[in-house]
Amino acid sequence: MGEENTTRMLGTPSKLLARAAFTCAVLVAATALGGILMPSTYARETASWAAQGVGQDWADLLVAVPWLLVCGALVARGSRNAELLLAGALVYLLYSYVLYAFDVHFNSLYLLYCAVLGLSFWTLAGFGARLVRYDRATTLPPAVPVKLTGGLLIVLALMFYALWLSEDVPALWKGVAPASLAEVGLVTNPVHVIDMAIVLPAMLWGGIALLRRRLLGAAIAVVMLSFGILMAVAIAGMVVVMSVRGVSSDLTPAFMMVIVAVTSAVVLVRFLRRSGAAW
């Protein structure tokens, strides 16, 4: 009885998680429509940064919002898998709305940015308490494909480390700012900062813990793969809108992100099918 009471105090009830998902979906849909339909939203951004904003708005409206709604409905029914998929979406929202709130000029959507940022942060904080149940010492059943899933996370993390460092290290060596900063009109690249300081280490840690067959590592792996799928779709959307607006003609990054998203989705579905009973 004592353990049950402790879990109720520390954990975020499924109904609250579901309500948070539905609320986030409504708020994200509103900000996405505002960015797409109101030219004033990105009027003071550079052409590249404005195109990326609209591209992400389309990705949010067409993919992230349905993801939140479906996960919310499944979480309300008690699905553990859906909780982890929802957590990945919340990581994506936290990441994205840090950029909206801090790196987009003050506009009429500012309070919505703050609302999504706050709600995603505090819901994730509550969800983190639920991860207590994933005992670090617990190992996964033999049938769970840990090598493929953990290996993919590690490869993705190393790939993006290499990509960002290939731009940042030469600039540091020459004592100049990276060329991409001029395109977006920022003093530093917030994507590089968040990725190298937080997201990529989390992917590496989750991948390594999963290779060691830890249940907590499996939970983190599902969260980070879900995040990775949504982020890859968003990046593809950004590249497409940049091409449509004539900011960039190279669609190669979009194709690469589609491959990343599809590969991650296939691996994630297979992993969840094999590991569902472990939760």
C-alpha positions as CSV (number, residue, x, y, z in Angstrom):
1,M,0.0,0.0,0.0
2,G,2.9,2.4,0.8
3,E,4.6,1.8,-2.5
4,E,1.3,2.4,-4.3
5,N,0.7,5.7,-2.5
6,T,4.3,6.8,-3.3
7,T,3.8,6.1,-6.9
8,R,0.6,8.1,-7.0
9,M,2.4,11.1,-5.4
10,L,5.5,10.9,-7.6
11,G,3.9,9.8,-10.9
12,T,1.8,11.9,-13.3
13,P,-1.6,10.1,-13.7
14,S,-2.4,9.0,-17.2
15,K,-5.4,11.2,-17.4
16,L,-3.3,14.3,-16.7
17,L,-0.8,13.2,-19.3
18,A,-3.6,12.8,-21.8
19,R,-5.1,16.2,-21.0
20,A,-1.6,17.8,-21.4
21,A,-1.3,16.1,-24.8
22,F,-4.6,17.5,-26.0
23,T,-3.9,20.9,-24.7
24,C,-0.5,21.0,-26.3
25,A,-2.1,19.8,-29.6
26,V,-4.5,22.8,-29.5
27,L,-1.8,25.3,-28.6
28,V,0.7,24.0,-31.2
29,A,-2.0,24.0,-33.9
30,A,-2.8,27.6,-33.1
31,T,0.9,28.7,-33.3
32,A,1.4,26.7,-36.5
33,L,-1.6,28.3,-38.2
34,G,-0.5,31.7,-36.9
35,G,3.0,31.2,-38.4
36,I,1.6,30.0,-41.7
37,L,-1.3,32.5,-42.1
38,M,0.0,35.7,-40.6
39,P,2.9,37.2,-42.5
40,S,3.7,39.5,-39.5
41,T,4.9,36.5,-37.5
42,Y,8.2,36.2,-39.2
43,A,8.3,39.6,-40.8
44,R,11.5,40.6,-39.0
45,E,13.4,37.4,-39.6
46,T,15.9,36.7,-42.3
47,A,14.6,34.9,-45.4
48,S,16.2,31.7,-44.3
49,W,15.0,31.8,-40.7
50,A,11.4,32.8,-41.8
51,A,11.3,29.9,-44.3
52,Q,12.5,27.5,-41.6
53,G,9.8,28.8,-39.2
54,V,7.0,28.2,-41.8
55,G,8.4,24.8,-42.7
56,Q,8.4,23.7,-39.1
57,D,4.9,25.1,-38.7
58,W,3.6,22.9,-41.5
59,A,5.4,19.9,-40.0
60,D,3.9,20.7,-36.6
61,L,0.4,21.0,-38.0
62,L,0.5,17.9,-40.2
63,V,2.5,15.6,-38.1
64,A,3.2,16.8,-34.5
65,V,-0.5,17.7,-33.7
66,P,-1.9,14.4,-34.9
67,W,0.9,12.6,-33.0
68,L,-0.1,14.4,-29.8
69,L,-3.8,13.7,-30.3
70,V,-3.3,10.0,-31.0
71,C,-0.8,9.5,-28.1
72,G,-3.2,11.4,-25.8
73,A,-6.1,9.1,-26.7
74,L,-4.0,6.0,-26.2
75,V,-2.5,7.3,-22.9
76,A,-6.0,7.8,-21.6
77,R,-6.6,4.1,-22.2
78,G,-3.6,3.2,-20.2
79,S,-1.0,2.5,-23.0
80,R,2.6,2.5,-21.6
81,N,4.0,2.6,-25.1
82,A,1.9,5.7,-25.9
83,E,3.3,7.4,-22.7
84,L,6.8,7.0,-24.1
85,L,5.8,8.2,-27.5
86,L,4.1,11.2,-26.0
87,A,7.2,11.9,-23.9
88,G,9.2,12.0,-27.2
89,A,6.8,14.5,-28.6
90,L,7.1,16.6,-25.5
91,V,10.9,16.6,-25.8
92,Y,10.4,17.8,-29.4
93,L,8.0,20.6,-28.3
94,L,10.4,21.7,-25.5
95,Y,13.3,21.8,-28.0
96,S,11.3,23.6,-30.7
97,Y,9.6,26.2,-28.5
98,V,12.9,27.1,-26.8
99,L,13.8,28.3,-30.3
100,Y,10.5,30.0,-31.0
101,A,10.5,31.8,-27.6
102,F,14.2,32.9,-27.6
103,D,15.2,33.1,-31.3
104,V,12.1,34.5,-33.1
105,H,11.5,38.2,-32.8
106,F,8.7,39.3,-30.4
107,N,5.4,38.8,-32.1
108,S,1.7,38.2,-31.5
109,L,2.3,34.5,-30.9
110,Y,4.8,35.1,-28.1
111,L,2.4,34.1,-25.2
112,L,1.5,30.9,-27.1
113,Y,5.2,30.1,-27.4
114,C,5.6,30.5,-23.7
115,A,2.5,28.4,-23.0
116,V,3.7,25.5,-25.1
117,L,7.2,25.8,-23.6
118,G,5.9,25.8,-20.1
119,L,3.4,23.0,-20.5
120,S,5.8,20.7,-22.3
121,F,8.5,21.3,-19.7
122,W,6.3,20.7,-16.6
123,T,4.6,17.7,-18.2
124,L,8.0,16.2,-18.9
125,A,9.1,16.9,-15.3
126,G,6.0,15.0,-14.1
127,F,6.6,12.2,-16.5
128,G,10.2,11.9,-15.4
129,A,8.9,10.8,-12.0
130,R,7.2,7.9,-13.7
131,L,10.6,6.7,-15.0
132,V,11.4,5.7,-11.5
133,R,9.5,2.4,-12.2
134,Y,12.1,1.6,-14.9
135,D,14.6,0.0,-12.6
136,R,18.2,0.4,-13.8
137,A,19.0,-3.1,-12.8
138,T,16.2,-4.6,-14.7
139,T,17.3,-6.3,-17.9
140,L,15.2,-6.7,-21.1
141,P,13.9,-10.0,-22.5
142,P,16.2,-11.7,-25.1
143,A,13.7,-11.1,-27.9
144,V,14.1,-7.3,-27.7
145,P,16.2,-6.0,-30.6
146,V,18.6,-3.9,-28.5
147,K,21.6,-3.9,-30.9
148,L,19.6,-2.5,-33.9
149,T,17.8,0.1,-31.8
150,G,20.7,1.1,-29.6
151,G,23.1,1.1,-32.5
152,L,20.8,3.4,-34.5
153,L,20.6,5.9,-31.7
154,I,24.4,6.0,-31.3
155,V,24.9,6.3,-35.1
156,L,22.4,9.2,-35.3
157,A,24.1,11.0,-32.4
158,L,27.6,10.6,-33.9
159,M,26.3,11.7,-37.3
160,F,24.9,15.0,-36.0
161,Y,28.0,15.6,-33.8
162,A,30.1,15.2,-36.9
163,L,27.8,17.4,-39.0
164,W,27.8,20.3,-36.5
165,L,31.4,20.1,-35.6
166,S,32.4,20.1,-39.2
167,E,31.0,23.6,-39.3
168,D,31.9,24.9,-35.9
169,V,35.5,23.6,-35.5
170,P,36.9,25.2,-38.8
171,A,35.2,28.4,-37.8
172,L,36.8,28.4,-34.4
173,W,40.2,27.5,-36.0
174,K,39.9,30.5,-38.3
175,G,38.5,32.8,-35.6
176,V,35.4,33.6,-37.6
177,A,31.6,33.0,-37.1
178,P,30.1,30.0,-39.0
179,A,28.6,31.1,-42.4
180,S,25.2,29.7,-41.4
181,L,24.8,32.4,-38.7
182,A,24.6,35.1,-41.3
183,E,21.8,33.3,-43.0
184,V,19.6,33.1,-39.9
185,G,20.7,36.4,-38.3
186,L,21.7,35.0,-35.0
187,V,24.8,35.4,-32.8
188,T,25.1,31.6,-32.2
189,N,23.4,28.6,-33.6
190,P,20.9,27.5,-30.9
191,V,20.3,24.1,-32.7
192,H,24.0,23.3,-32.4
193,V,24.0,24.3,-28.7
194,I,21.0,22.3,-27.7
195,D,22.0,19.3,-29.7
196,M,25.6,19.0,-28.6
197,A,25.0,19.9,-25.0
198,I,21.7,18.0,-24.3
199,V,20.0,16.0,-27.1
200,L,23.0,14.1,-28.6
201,P,24.4,13.0,-25.2
202,A,20.9,11.8,-24.3
203,M,20.9,9.7,-27.5
204,L,24.3,8.3,-26.8
205,W,23.4,7.5,-23.2
206,G,20.1,5.8,-24.2
207,G,21.8,3.8,-26.9
208,I,24.6,2.6,-24.6
209,A,22.2,1.8,-21.8
210,L,20.0,-0.1,-24.2
211,L,23.0,-2.2,-25.5
212,R,23.5,-3.1,-21.9
213,R,19.8,-4.3,-21.9
214,R,18.7,-1.9,-19.2
215,L,15.0,-1.2,-19.1
216,L,15.5,2.5,-18.3
217,G,17.7,2.6,-21.4
218,A,14.9,1.1,-23.4
219,A,12.5,3.8,-22.2
220,I,14.9,6.6,-23.1
221,A,15.5,5.0,-26.5
222,V,11.8,5.1,-27.3
223,V,11.6,8.7,-26.2
224,M,14.6,9.8,-28.2
225,L,13.6,7.9,-31.3
226,S,10.2,9.5,-31.2
227,F,11.8,12.9,-30.8
228,G,14.1,12.1,-33.7
229,I,11.3,11.2,-36.0
230,L,9.4,14.4,-35.4
231,M,12.6,16.5,-35.7
232,A,13.6,14.9,-38.9
233,V,10.1,15.6,-40.4
234,A,10.4,19.2,-39.2
235,I,13.8,19.7,-40.8
236,A,12.5,18.2,-44.1
237,G,9.7,20.7,-44.0
238,M,12.1,23.5,-43.4
239,V,14.2,22.5,-46.4
240,V,11.2,22.2,-48.7
241,V,9.8,25.6,-47.8
242,M,13.3,27.1,-48.2
243,S,13.4,25.6,-51.7
244,V,9.9,26.8,-52.6
245,R,10.8,30.4,-51.5
246,G,14.0,30.3,-53.4
247,V,16.2,30.5,-50.3
248,S,18.0,27.3,-51.2
249,S,17.7,24.9,-54.2
250,D,19.3,21.9,-52.6
251,L,16.6,19.3,-51.5
252,T,19.2,16.7,-50.5
253,P,18.9,17.4,-46.8
254,A,15.1,16.9,-47.0
255,F,15.6,13.5,-48.7
256,M,18.1,12.6,-46.0
257,M,15.8,13.6,-43.2
258,V,12.9,11.5,-44.7
259,I,15.2,8.5,-44.8
260,V,16.2,9.2,-41.1
261,A,12.5,9.5,-40.2
262,V,11.4,6.4,-42.0
263,T,14.3,4.3,-40.7
264,S,13.7,5.5,-37.2
265,A,10.0,4.8,-37.4
266,V,10.5,1.2,-38.7
267,V,13.0,0.5,-36.0
268,L,10.8,2.0,-33.3
269,V,7.7,0.0,-34.3
270,R,9.7,-3.2,-34.3
271,F,11.2,-2.4,-30.9
272,L,7.9,-1.5,-29.4
273,R,6.3,-4.8,-30.7
274,R,9.1,-6.8,-29.1
275,S,9.4,-4.9,-25.8
276,G,5.8,-4.0,-24.9
277,A,5.5,-6.7,-22.3
278,A,8.7,-5.5,-20.6
279,W,7.0,-2.3,-19.3
